[in-house]
Amino acid sequence: MSVEVERKFLCSADTLKTLEEIGAVCVGQRQFLDQYFDTPKFDLTLKDMWLRNRKGCWELKCPTPVDRTEETSGEQSKAAALCTRYKEITNLPEIQTRVREVVKDVCERRETSSSQEDEESWLSKINLVCFAAFTTVRRSFTLEEEGVQIDLDQADFGYHVGEIEVLVPEGGDVQSALEKIERTARKLGELKRVEGKMNVYLKRNHPEHYAKLLSEHVL
Ligand SMILES: Cc1ncc(C[n+]2csc(CCOP(=O)(O)OP(=O)(O)OP(=O)(O)O)c2C)c(N)n1
C-alpha cells in the first residue's frame, strides 16, 4: 500500500514549454477508461472512498490521516493544503474487505456464502453500480531532480488538468513529498488550486450528489 500525494494545477498553452524549460522529461502518453463504483446511495464517496476499475485493475483510494506535526511553518501548512493525500489500495481482497466495512448493512441483506466470487458477483452482492465513466489521455513527465511525476490529463468530457504527484511507500516521508511538490509547483509558476476531473464530472452528471459532497466537506 502506498500514499499518493498530489497537487492539481491548471494547464495552459505554456505548460509544455515550461515543463521543457525546467528539465522535465516526457515518459510517455497513454489512454485509459476509468469506471467508478459506489452504492446507489453513494455510501463510499460520502466517506471519501473512491473505488475504480482502470484497465481491468481495481483501485481504492481512501483518506489517510494528516499528521499536523509534519508541518512546522505556516508556509508548509499552506503548501500542504493545496495537496491531497490518499492511501491507494490495489489488492482486490483488501479492497473488498474495506468496501464491505462501509456498506456492511447492504452486504448482510444481499450476500450469500460463496468463497469464490467473480467480478460481477462481488459488485452486485455489495450493490455497487458504476456512477462515472470517462476516458483520459495522459502525458506523463518526470522531474528527476525532485523525484516527482507530472501528468497532463485530458478527459473526454472536455476538461484538462495537470497533476504533480509523488507516491510515498506506507510509513514513508510525506513531508518530503509535500516539499518536492511545492518546489515543482514554484518552478512551474503554479500556485493556484484547481478542480479534479471527478469534481467536474460530478458537477455535470450528478449535481445533487456533488452538492452533498461539498456540504459534507468531502470535496
Ligand atoms: C483536488 C481533489 N481531487 C480529488 C479529491 C477526491 N477524489 C475525488 S475523485 C478521486 C479519485 C480520483 O483521484 P484523482 O487522483 O483525481 O484521479 P486520477 O488523477 O485520474 O488518478 P491517478 O491516476 O492520479 O491515480 C479522489 C481521490 C479531492 N478531495 N480533491
The ligand as an SDF file (V2000), in Angstrom:
LIG
                    3D

 30 31  0  0  0  0  0  0  0  0999 V2000
   -8.3820   18.2260   -5.6600 C   0  0  0  0  0  0  0  0  0  0  0  0
   -9.0580   16.9640   -5.2110 C   0  0  0  0  0  0  0  0  0  0  0  0
   -9.0010   15.8900   -6.0110 N   0  0  0  0  0  0  0  0  0  0  0  0
   -9.6000   14.7390   -5.6400 C   0  0  0  0  0  0  0  0  0  0  0  0
  -10.2870   14.6460   -4.4490 C   0  0  0  0  0  0  0  0  0  0  0  0
  -11.0040   13.3850   -4.0030 C   0  0  0  0  0  0  0  0  0  0  0  0
  -11.1850   12.4870   -5.0920 N   0  0  0  0  0  0  0  0  0  0  0  0
  -12.1730   12.7020   -5.9460 C   0  0  0  0  0  0  0  0  0  0  0  0
  -12.1820   11.5590   -7.1570 S   0  0  0  0  0  0  0  0  0  0  0  0
  -10.8870   10.7590   -6.5260 C   0  0  0  0  0  0  0  0  0  0  0  0
  -10.3290    9.5740   -7.1710 C   0  0  0  0  0  0  0  0  0  0  0  0
   -9.5920   10.0170   -8.3890 C   0  0  0  0  0  0  0  0  0  0  0  0
   -8.4660   10.6760   -7.9590 O   0  0  0  0  0  0  0  0  0  0  0  0
   -7.5760   11.5710   -8.9090 P   0  0  0  0  0  0  0  0  0  0  0  0
   -6.1860   11.4790   -8.3660 O   0  0  0  0  0  0  0  0  0  0  0  0
   -8.1630   12.9080   -9.0550 O   0  0  0  0  0  0  0  0  0  0  0  0
   -7.7030   10.8400  -10.3250 O   0  0  0  0  0  0  0  0  0  0  0  0
   -6.5830   10.4900  -11.3560 P   0  0  0  0  0  0  0  0  0  0  0  0
   -5.6220   11.6150  -11.4760 O   0  0  0  0  0  0  0  0  0  0  0  0
   -7.2450   10.0730  -12.6120 O   0  0  0  0  0  0  0  0  0  0  0  0
   -5.8910    9.2500  -10.6800 O   0  0  0  0  0  0  0  0  0  0  0  0
   -4.3600    8.8110  -10.6250 P   0  0  0  0  0  0  0  0  0  0  0  0
   -4.0040    8.3210  -11.9950 O   0  0  0  0  0  0  0  0  0  0  0  0
   -3.5570   10.0080  -10.2040 O   0  0  0  0  0  0  0  0  0  0  0  0
   -4.3310    7.6990   -9.6090 O   0  0  0  0  0  0  0  0  0  0  0  0
  -10.4610   11.3870   -5.4080 C   0  0  0  0  0  0  0  0  0  0  0  0
   -9.3170   10.8920   -4.6020 C   0  0  0  0  0  0  0  0  0  0  0  0
  -10.3210   15.7820   -3.6450 C   0  0  0  0  0  0  0  0  0  0  0  0
  -10.9450   15.7730   -2.4780 N   0  0  0  0  0  0  0  0  0  0  0  0
   -9.7070   16.9300   -4.0490 N   0  0  0  0  0  0  0  0  0  0  0  0
  1  2  1  0
  2  3  1  0
  2 30  2  0
  3  4  2  0
  4  5  1  0
  5  6  1  0
  5 28  2  0
  6  7  1  0
  7  8  2  0
  7 26  1  0
  8  9  1  0
  9 10  1  0
 10 11  1  0
 10 26  2  0
 11 12  1  0
 12 13  1  0
 13 14  1  0
 14 15  2  0
 14 16  1  0
 14 17  1  0
 17 18  1  0
 18 19  2  0
 18 20  1  0
 18 21  1  0
 21 22  1  0
 22 23  2  0
 22 24  1  0
 22 25  1  0
 26 27  1  0
 28 29  1  0
 28 30  1  0
M  CHG  1   7   1
M  END
$$$$
